[in-house]
Amino acid sequence: MGDTGTVYDLRGLKCPLPVLKTRRRMKDMRVGDDLLIETSDPLAGIDIPHFCREEGHTVLSSEKTEHGHRFLIRKGTVA
């Protein structure tokens, strides 16, 4: 399991940048590694889980924050 102590801060970015940057970051990760991201884009609550389903990743947790969303994602195998 990867280090979840570091937050990948995507706040201030608008669709589609949070998904694009998450995809790029996850490319360099190993299967089973975790990534904690924070976003402020209202559409991220839909887009990030959809991206994960399409790419074979798992959303371990998703929470609404005062200024957006926080997701903990585990890299899966890409189909």
Phi and psi in radians as a Rosetta constraint file:
Dihedral C 1 N 2 CA 2 C 2 CIRCULARHARMONIC -1.365 0.35
Dihedral N 2 CA 2 C 2 N 3 CIRCULARHARMONIC 3.041 0.35
Dihedral C 2 N 3 CA 3 C 3 CIRCULARHARMONIC -1.335 0.35
Dihedral N 3 CA 3 C 3 N 4 CIRCULARHARMONIC 2.115 0.35
Dihedral C 3 N 4 CA 4 C 4 CIRCULARHARMONIC -1.818 0.35
Dihedral N 4 CA 4 C 4 N 5 CIRCULARHARMONIC 0.183 0.35
Dihedral C 4 N 5 CA 5 C 5 CIRCULARHARMONIC -1.289 0.35
Dihedral N 5 CA 5 C 5 N 6 CIRCULARHARMONIC -0.406 0.35
Dihedral C 5 N 6 CA 6 C 6 CIRCULARHARMONIC -1.707 0.35
Dihedral N 6 CA 6 C 6 N 7 CIRCULARHARMONIC 2.308 0.35
Dihedral C 6 N 7 CA 7 C 7 CIRCULARHARMONIC -1.707 0.35
Dihedral N 7 CA 7 C 7 N 8 CIRCULARHARMONIC 2.247 0.35
Dihedral C 7 N 8 CA 8 C 8 CIRCULARHARMONIC -1.485 0.35
Dihedral N 8 CA 8 C 8 N 9 CIRCULARHARMONIC 1.824 0.35
Dihedral C 8 N 9 CA 9 C 9 CIRCULARHARMONIC -1.492 0.35
Dihedral N 9 CA 9 C 9 N 10 CIRCULARHARMONIC 1.893 0.35
Dihedral C 9 N 10 CA 10 C 10 CIRCULARHARMONIC -1.954 0.35
Dihedral N 10 CA 10 C 10 N 11 CIRCULARHARMONIC 0.291 0.35
Dihedral C 10 N 11 CA 11 C 11 CIRCULARHARMONIC -1.148 0.35
Dihedral N 11 CA 11 C 11 N 12 CIRCULARHARMONIC 2.485 0.35
Dihedral C 11 N 12 CA 12 C 12 CIRCULARHARMONIC 1.631 0.35
Dihedral N 12 CA 12 C 12 N 13 CIRCULARHARMONIC -0.213 0.35
Dihedral C 12 N 13 CA 13 C 13 CIRCULARHARMONIC -1.624 0.35
Dihedral N 13 CA 13 C 13 N 14 CIRCULARHARMONIC 2.474 0.35
Dihedral C 13 N 14 CA 14 C 14 CIRCULARHARMONIC -1.853 0.35
Dihedral N 14 CA 14 C 14 N 15 CIRCULARHARMONIC 2.754 0.35
Dihedral C 14 N 15 CA 15 C 15 CIRCULARHARMONIC -0.874 0.35
Dihedral N 15 CA 15 C 15 N 16 CIRCULARHARMONIC 2.312 0.35
Dihedral C 15 N 16 CA 16 C 16 CIRCULARHARMONIC -1.752 0.35
Dihedral N 16 CA 16 C 16 N 17 CIRCULARHARMONIC 0.182 0.35
Dihedral C 16 N 17 CA 17 C 17 CIRCULARHARMONIC -1.030 0.35
Dihedral N 17 CA 17 C 17 N 18 CIRCULARHARMONIC -0.713 0.35
Dihedral C 17 N 18 CA 18 C 18 CIRCULARHARMONIC -1.013 0.35
Dihedral N 18 CA 18 C 18 N 19 CIRCULARHARMONIC -0.722 0.35
Dihedral C 18 N 19 CA 19 C 19 CIRCULARHARMONIC -1.220 0.35
Dihedral N 19 CA 19 C 19 N 20 CIRCULARHARMONIC -0.765 0.35
Dihedral C 19 N 20 CA 20 C 20 CIRCULARHARMONIC -1.080 0.35
Dihedral N 20 CA 20 C 20 N 21 CIRCULARHARMONIC -0.751 0.35
Dihedral C 20 N 21 CA 21 C 21 CIRCULARHARMONIC -1.226 0.35
Dihedral N 21 CA 21 C 21 N 22 CIRCULARHARMONIC -0.625 0.35
Dihedral C 21 N 22 CA 22 C 22 CIRCULARHARMONIC -1.118 0.35
Dihedral N 22 CA 22 C 22 N 23 CIRCULARHARMONIC -0.777 0.35
Dihedral C 22 N 23 CA 23 C 23 CIRCULARHARMONIC -1.036 0.35
Dihedral N 23 CA 23 C 23 N 24 CIRCULARHARMONIC -0.808 0.35
Dihedral C 23 N 24 CA 24 C 24 CIRCULARHARMONIC -1.098 0.35
Dihedral N 24 CA 24 C 24 N 25 CIRCULARHARMONIC -0.761 0.35
Dihedral C 24 N 25 CA 25 C 25 CIRCULARHARMONIC -1.126 0.35
Dihedral N 25 CA 25 C 25 N 26 CIRCULARHARMONIC -0.708 0.35
Dihedral C 25 N 26 CA 26 C 26 CIRCULARHARMONIC -1.262 0.35
Dihedral N 26 CA 26 C 26 N 27 CIRCULARHARMONIC -0.394 0.35
Dihedral C 26 N 27 CA 27 C 27 CIRCULARHARMONIC -1.023 0.35
Dihedral N 27 CA 27 C 27 N 28 CIRCULARHARMONIC -0.616 0.35
Dihedral C 27 N 28 CA 28 C 28 CIRCULARHARMONIC -1.540 0.35
Dihedral N 28 CA 28 C 28 N 29 CIRCULARHARMONIC 0.029 0.35
Dihedral C 28 N 29 CA 29 C 29 CIRCULARHARMONIC -1.684 0.35
Dihedral N 29 CA 29 C 29 N 30 CIRCULARHARMONIC 2.798 0.35
Dihedral C 29 N 30 CA 30 C 30 CIRCULARHARMONIC -1.586 0.35
Dihedral N 30 CA 30 C 30 N 31 CIRCULARHARMONIC 2.674 0.35
Dihedral C 30 N 31 CA 31 C 31 CIRCULARHARMONIC -0.984 0.35
Dihedral N 31 CA 31 C 31 N 32 CIRCULARHARMONIC 2.308 0.35
Dihedral C 31 N 32 CA 32 C 32 CIRCULARHARMONIC 1.673 0.35
Dihedral N 32 CA 32 C 32 N 33 CIRCULARHARMONIC -0.232 0.35
Dihedral C 32 N 33 CA 33 C 33 CIRCULARHARMONIC -1.271 0.35
Dihedral N 33 CA 33 C 33 N 34 CIRCULARHARMONIC 2.630 0.35
Dihedral C 33 N 34 CA 34 C 34 CIRCULARHARMONIC -1.880 0.35
Dihedral N 34 CA 34 C 34 N 35 CIRCULARHARMONIC 2.592 0.35
Dihedral C 34 N 35 CA 35 C 35 CIRCULARHARMONIC -2.327 0.35
Dihedral N 35 CA 35 C 35 N 36 CIRCULARHARMONIC 2.210 0.35
Dihedral C 35 N 36 CA 36 C 36 CIRCULARHARMONIC -1.795 0.35
Dihedral N 36 CA 36 C 36 N 37 CIRCULARHARMONIC 2.090 0.35
Dihedral C 36 N 37 CA 37 C 37 CIRCULARHARMONIC -2.141 0.35
Dihedral N 37 CA 37 C 37 N 38 CIRCULARHARMONIC 2.644 0.35
Dihedral C 37 N 38 CA 38 C 38 CIRCULARHARMONIC -2.180 0.35
Dihedral N 38 CA 38 C 38 N 39 CIRCULARHARMONIC 2.369 0.35
Dihedral C 38 N 39 CA 39 C 39 CIRCULARHARMONIC -2.301 0.35
Dihedral N 39 CA 39 C 39 N 40 CIRCULARHARMONIC 2.777 0.35
Dihedral C 39 N 40 CA 40 C 40 CIRCULARHARMONIC -2.058 0.35
Dihedral N 40 CA 40 C 40 N 41 CIRCULARHARMONIC -0.134 0.35
Dihedral C 40 N 41 CA 41 C 41 CIRCULARHARMONIC -1.237 0.35
Dihedral N 41 CA 41 C 41 N 42 CIRCULARHARMONIC 2.130 0.35
Dihedral C 41 N 42 CA 42 C 42 CIRCULARHARMONIC -1.013 0.35
Dihedral N 42 CA 42 C 42 N 43 CIRCULARHARMONIC -0.523 0.35
Dihedral C 42 N 43 CA 43 C 43 CIRCULARHARMONIC -1.329 0.35
Dihedral N 43 CA 43 C 43 N 44 CIRCULARHARMONIC -0.227 0.35
Dihedral C 43 N 44 CA 44 C 44 CIRCULARHARMONIC -1.077 0.35
Dihedral N 44 CA 44 C 44 N 45 CIRCULARHARMONIC -0.510 0.35
Dihedral C 44 N 45 CA 45 C 45 CIRCULARHARMONIC -1.075 0.35
Dihedral N 45 CA 45 C 45 N 46 CIRCULARHARMONIC -0.395 0.35
Dihedral C 45 N 46 CA 46 C 46 CIRCULARHARMONIC -1.772 0.35
Dihedral N 46 CA 46 C 46 N 47 CIRCULARHARMONIC -0.794 0.35
Dihedral C 46 N 47 CA 47 C 47 CIRCULARHARMONIC -1.171 0.35
Dihedral N 47 CA 47 C 47 N 48 CIRCULARHARMONIC -0.753 0.35
Dihedral C 47 N 48 CA 48 C 48 CIRCULARHARMONIC -1.158 0.35
Dihedral N 48 CA 48 C 48 N 49 CIRCULARHARMONIC -0.858 0.35
Dihedral C 48 N 49 CA 49 C 49 CIRCULARHARMONIC -1.050 0.35
Dihedral N 49 CA 49 C 49 N 50 CIRCULARHARMONIC -0.663 0.35
Dihedral C 49 N 50 CA 50 C 50 CIRCULARHARMONIC -1.112 0.35
Dihedral N 50 CA 50 C 50 N 51 CIRCULARHARMONIC -0.796 0.35
Dihedral C 50 N 51 CA 51 C 51 CIRCULARHARMONIC -0.978 0.35
Dihedral N 51 CA 51 C 51 N 52 CIRCULARHARMONIC -0.798 0.35
Dihedral C 51 N 52 CA 52 C 52 CIRCULARHARMONIC -1.091 0.35
Dihedral N 52 CA 52 C 52 N 53 CIRCULARHARMONIC -0.761 0.35
Dihedral C 52 N 53 CA 53 C 53 CIRCULARHARMONIC -1.075 0.35
Dihedral N 53 CA 53 C 53 N 54 CIRCULARHARMONIC -0.769 0.35
Dihedral C 53 N 54 CA 54 C 54 CIRCULARHARMONIC -1.161 0.35
Dihedral N 54 CA 54 C 54 N 55 CIRCULARHARMONIC -0.602 0.35
Dihedral C 54 N 55 CA 55 C 55 CIRCULARHARMONIC -1.680 0.35
Dihedral N 55 CA 55 C 55 N 56 CIRCULARHARMONIC -0.098 0.35
Dihedral C 55 N 56 CA 56 C 56 CIRCULARHARMONIC 1.503 0.35
Dihedral N 56 CA 56 C 56 N 57 CIRCULARHARMONIC 0.329 0.35
Dihedral C 56 N 57 CA 57 C 57 CIRCULARHARMONIC -1.647 0.35
Dihedral N 57 CA 57 C 57 N 58 CIRCULARHARMONIC 2.884 0.35
Dihedral C 57 N 58 CA 58 C 58 CIRCULARHARMONIC -2.024 0.35
Dihedral N 58 CA 58 C 58 N 59 CIRCULARHARMONIC 2.254 0.35
Dihedral C 58 N 59 CA 59 C 59 CIRCULARHARMONIC -1.486 0.35
Dihedral N 59 CA 59 C 59 N 60 CIRCULARHARMONIC 1.871 0.35
Dihedral C 59 N 60 CA 60 C 60 CIRCULARHARMONIC -1.330 0.35
Dihedral N 60 CA 60 C 60 N 61 CIRCULARHARMONIC -0.626 0.35
Dihedral C 60 N 61 CA 61 C 61 CIRCULARHARMONIC -2.682 0.35
Dihedral N 61 CA 61 C 61 N 62 CIRCULARHARMONIC 2.632 0.35
Dihedral C 61 N 62 CA 62 C 62 CIRCULARHARMONIC -2.509 0.35
Dihedral N 62 CA 62 C 62 N 63 CIRCULARHARMONIC 2.207 0.35
Dihedral C 62 N 63 CA 63 C 63 CIRCULARHARMONIC -2.459 0.35
Dihedral N 63 CA 63 C 63 N 64 CIRCULARHARMONIC 2.535 0.35
Dihedral C 63 N 64 CA 64 C 64 CIRCULARHARMONIC -1.412 0.35
Dihedral N 64 CA 64 C 64 N 65 CIRCULARHARMONIC 2.311 0.35
Dihedral C 64 N 65 CA 65 C 65 CIRCULARHARMONIC -1.931 0.35
Dihedral N 65 CA 65 C 65 N 66 CIRCULARHARMONIC 3.089 0.35
Dihedral C 65 N 66 CA 66 C 66 CIRCULARHARMONIC -1.024 0.35
Dihedral N 66 CA 66 C 66 N 67 CIRCULARHARMONIC -0.599 0.35
Dihedral C 66 N 67 CA 67 C 67 CIRCULARHARMONIC -2.070 0.35
Dihedral N 67 CA 67 C 67 N 68 CIRCULARHARMONIC 0.255 0.35
Dihedral C 67 N 68 CA 68 C 68 CIRCULARHARMONIC 2.812 0.35
Dihedral N 68 CA 68 C 68 N 69 CIRCULARHARMONIC -2.256 0.35
Dihedral C 68 N 69 CA 69 C 69 CIRCULARHARMONIC -2.381 0.35
Dihedral N 69 CA 69 C 69 N 70 CIRCULARHARMONIC 2.706 0.35
Dihedral C 69 N 70 CA 70 C 70 CIRCULARHARMONIC -2.269 0.35
Dihedral N 70 CA 70 C 70 N 71 CIRCULARHARMONIC 2.274 0.35
Dihedral C 70 N 71 CA 71 C 71 CIRCULARHARMONIC -2.208 0.35
Dihedral N 71 CA 71 C 71 N 72 CIRCULARHARMONIC 2.453 0.35
Dihedral C 71 N 72 CA 72 C 72 CIRCULARHARMONIC -1.973 0.35
Dihedral N 72 CA 72 C 72 N 73 CIRCULARHARMONIC 2.052 0.35
Dihedral C 72 N 73 CA 73 C 73 CIRCULARHARMONIC -2.074 0.35
Dihedral N 73 CA 73 C 73 N 74 CIRCULARHARMONIC 2.392 0.35
Dihedral C 73 N 74 CA 74 C 74 CIRCULARHARMONIC -1.889 0.35
Dihedral N 74 CA 74 C 74 N 75 CIRCULARHARMONIC 2.244 0.35
Dihedral C 74 N 75 CA 75 C 75 CIRCULARHARMONIC -1.209 0.35
Dihedral N 75 CA 75 C 75 N 76 CIRCULARHARMONIC 2.275 0.35
Dihedral C 75 N 76 CA 76 C 76 CIRCULARHARMONIC -1.922 0.35
Dihedral N 76 CA 76 C 76 N 77 CIRCULARHARMONIC -3.002 0.35
Dihedral C 76 N 77 CA 77 C 77 CIRCULARHARMONIC -1.413 0.35
Dihedral N 77 CA 77 C 77 N 78 CIRCULARHARMONIC 2.376 0.35
Dihedral C 77 N 78 CA 78 C 78 CIRCULARHARMONIC -1.522 0.35
Dihedral N 78 CA 78 C 78 N 79 CIRCULARHARMONIC 2.187 0.35
